[in-house]
Amino acid sequence: MLDALITEIEQHLLARATAGVPLASSTLGRMAVNDGKLVERLKAGGQITVGKAMRVREWIAADRAAHGLSVDERHIPTLPEPADDGAGAKAGAVQ
């Protein structure tokens, strides 16, 4: 699961660079979820909540649209829905 998110991030950074609008991984993390060390930590084996992972994916989708970048959806695995804790709140961590 975590590998899929890292792959999606790397693909987006490559797409931006190829289109002539490069973006640093730290900038992506800061803009997506206000965490400039996010990508570095994930690559080092860190964890991320499902909610935060979904926000990163939503930011990437919006950024792709804003820059007219296409993506081959067949290579982007879906993330699972967060588990319901019984109180209506959804929580969880992707490892």
KAHU-V273260 format. One record per pair of residues at least 6 apart in sequence whose ideal C-beta (glycine too) atoms are under 6 Angstrom apart, sorted by the first residue. I is the first residue (numbers start at 0). J is the second residue. Records with the same first field share a line. If there is no record, write none. Layout:
I = J ; J
This chain:
0 = 93
1 = 93
3 = 76
4 = 52
5 = 41
7 = 75
8 = 38
11 = 59
12 = 22
14 = 68
15 = 21 ; 22
18 = 68
20 = 66
24 = 38
25 = 35
28 = 34 ; 35 ; 37 ; 38
29 = 35
31 = 55 ; 58
32 = 51 ; 54
46 = 92 ; 94
47 = 93
48 = 92
49 = 81 ; 91 ; 93
52 = 78 ; 93
63 = 70
81 = 89 ; 91
82 = 91
83 = 89
84 = 90
